[in-house]
Amino acid sequence: MPPVIDPEKCTKCGICVDICSEDVFYESKQGEIPTVTYPEECIHFAGCVYNCPSEAIRLRIPLPMQLVYKPSEDIELPWD
């Protein structure tokens, strides 16, 4: 699932466009709200979310990824 940009919060800074390693925002214009051009290329590493200064981006994690996700603090390691 692609990132979702809140147009009311977005400051059009372009950081998300620059930080995305998969070029999900390909050909987004400087000074405009970024366009999710290739949503299927999003690998959910959340660089756009964490680097957005106005907190205008959120990720929709696909259900199969949610089912296998377990926060690292909940994992018990055998040597602990």
C-alpha positions in Angstrom: 0.0 0.0 0.0 1.4 3.4 -0.9 2.1 6.3 1.4 -0.8 8.7 2.0 -0.1 12.4 2.0 -2.4 14.8 3.9 -2.6 17.8 1.6 -3.6 20.1 4.4 -0.4 19.3 6.4 2.0 19.0 3.5 4.4 21.9 3.2 5.6 20.8 -0.3 9.2 20.6 0.8 10.1 17.6 -1.3 12.0 15.7 1.4 9.8 12.6 0.9 10.6 12.7 -2.8 14.4 12.9 -2.1 14.5 10.2 0.6 12.5 7.5 -1.2 14.9 4.8 -2.3 12.2 3.2 -4.6 11.2 6.4 -6.4 7.6 6.0 -5.5 7.1 9.8 -6.0 8.7 9.8 -9.5 8.4 13.0 -11.4 6.8 14.9 -8.6 7.2 18.6 -9.1 9.2 20.8 -6.7 6.9 23.1 -4.8 3.8 20.9 -5.3 2.3 18.1 -3.2 4.1 14.9 -4.2 2.3 12.4 -6.4 2.5 8.7 -5.6 3.4 7.6 -9.1 4.5 4.0 -8.4 2.5 2.8 -5.4 3.4 -0.9 -6.0 7.1 -0.1 -5.6 6.7 1.1 -2.0 8.7 -1.3 0.3 7.4 0.4 3.6 10.7 1.3 5.0 9.0 4.6 6.2 11.8 7.0 5.4 9.2 9.4 4.0 7.1 9.2 7.2 10.0 9.7 9.6 11.6 12.5 7.7 8.5 14.6 7.0 8.8 17.8 9.0 5.1 18.4 9.0 4.0 14.8 9.8 1.9 14.8 6.6 2.6 11.3 5.5 1.4 8.0 6.9 1.8 4.4 5.6 -0.9 1.9 5.1 0.7 -1.4 5.9 -0.8 -4.3 3.9 -2.7 -6.9 6.0 -0.3 -9.8 5.2 2.6 -7.6 6.6 0.6 -6.8 9.7 -0.1 -10.4 10.5 3.6 -11.3 10.7 4.8 -8.0 12.3 6.0 -8.3 15.9 7.6 -5.3 17.6 11.2 -6.2 18.5 10.7 -5.4 22.2 8.1 -8.2 22.4 10.5 -10.8 21.1 12.2 -13.0 23.7 15.7 -14.0 22.7 17.0 -17.4 24.0 20.0 -15.8 25.7 18.0 -13.2 27.6 
